């Protein structure tokens, strides 16, 4: 659905890049960055443990590497988005002051946001530990999905990305709260 909506936008399909990191059991780059029009969709399923902390760190690192590549080639870019979708709770860390991985991940998300290196979103479906997500993503862009409204979320993502693509890098763009979901604060 997301890919279909983006590929329907002539400008977005040539500019929006997508990378997918799965973290069911282990952390894996399932798809490295490519423009959406070149992406071949594969279904993904929840499976096994949820090493969420390591997946987030991998995602942030992947974003930084991509930005370095753009900078070295003199290519202007929009602030990237890290979008986390989960149905579980982190199994590689706990929301405690004494958990070093938890503290590192939380700090990295906060720094990415504060230094305008990335915009971080977290979406939890049934079974997701919303308290942990809210504590981890201190920016309050944490959303609990009622049921599995992926169509609405993907339409919202596509619409939001379209707004960003229609702007200039560095310009402020207002992004509305996704419809049909509850904001967890």
N, C-alpha and C positions, 0 to 999 in steps of 0.2 A: 504494500500500500504506500509506504513512504517513498519507495523508489519510483513507483508509478506516478505519484504526484510530482515528484521532482523532475522526472524525465518529461513530463508534460509542459514544464516551464523551460522554454528554449535557452534562456540565459543560465538558469540554475543547473541544468543537466551538464553543462560544459564547465561549470565553476565549482560546484559542490563536490567535495571529496569525502569518501566514507572509508573508515577502517573499523573492523569489528574484532573485539577481543572477547573470547568466551572464557568463562571461569566456572564451569561445571566439572568439578573434580580437580582440574588443573587449569592454569592460566595459559591461554594459547592465542596467538594472533591468527584468527581464522581468516581474516581478509585484511591485507595491508592497503594503504591509501591508494585509491584510484578515483577518477571522476565517476560520478554516479552512472553516466550513460554507458560506462564500460563494465559495470558491476553485474555479475551473474548471480542472481539470488539463490541461496541455499537455506533451507529451513534449519533452525537451531532449536534444541530442546534442553530443558533443565535436566541436570544429571549430576548426582554425587554431591560432594562437599562444595562449599562456597568460599573459595579463597579470595574474597572481595578486596581485601587490602592490597594484596599483590596485584590484582587485576587493575585497580585504580592507579597504582604506581606505574604499572606498565603502560596504561593509557596516557597518563600525563607525560611519561618519558617519550612515547611515540609522537605525541603532539609537539613536544619541544624539538625532537629530531626533524620533524617535517618543517617546522618554522625555520630552523637553522638552514635547511636545504633551500627554502624560499629566499631567505636573506642572502645566502651565498650566490644565488642566481639573480639577485636584484628584483625579485617578484614581490609586489605588494600583496598582502593577504588580510583577511578578516580575522578577528579574534576567534579561535576555534572553540568548539563546544565539546565537552565531555558529557556524554549522556549515559547514565548507569540505569539499567533495568534489572530488577532482581525479584525473585519470589522467596528469598530466604533471609538468612542472617549470616554475618561473616563468621566463617569457621577458622580463619587464620589469625583472628585478633578479637579482643573484647573491649567494650567501651569503658576502659578503666585508665586512670592516671598512671598505673604501674605497667600497662601494656605498651612496650616501646613501638611496636608496629602501628598500633592504634594512634599513638601520638604523632608518629611520623606521617601517616596518611592524612590525618586531620590537618596537620601543619602544611602539608603539600597542597591540599585542596584550598586552604585559606590563603596561602601565598599566591597560588595561581590566580585566584579571584582578586585579591588585593593589588597584585602587581599587573593586573589586566592581561595575564598570559593565557587565560582560558575562562570560559563560562561553564560552570559545573552544575549539572542537573541530576537528580536521583528520582527514579520512579519505582515504586514498590507495588507489586501485585499481591493477591491473596497469599498470605504466609510470610510476607516480608516483615522484617523487624524494623518498623517505622521509627521506634525510639532510637535505635542504633543509627539509622540513616539520618535522622534529624540532628543527632549529636555529632555525627561525622561531617555533614554538610552544613556548617554553621551559617551559610549564606541564605538559608531558608528556602532554597529552590528544591524542596523535597515534596513529592506528591504521591499520595496513595491513590491507586487506581481502583475504582469501584468495578468489581468484576474484571473483565479483560477488555477494556475499551481501546484496543490497539488501533482500530480504524480512526477514532477521534484523535488519539495521540499523534499518529502519523500524519494526519491532515494538519494538525496544529504545528508539528515540527516543520512540515513542508511549507506551510504558510509563513511561519516565522523565518525560515531560511530564505524564502522568497523576499521578505522585507529586507533582510540583511543584504542579500545580493543586489537589491535595488539601491543600496546606499553606497557611500564611499568608505574605504577602510578608515577606521578611527571615528567615524560619525556615530552619534548616539541614535539608537533605534529603539522604540518602545515595543516591547514584547508583552502581549497579554498573557494572563494566567491561562493554562490549558483548560478547555471546557470539560465538563463532566467528571471532574476529579475533585477530591478533597485535599485542601492544602494542610499539611501537617506542620505546625509551628511549635 
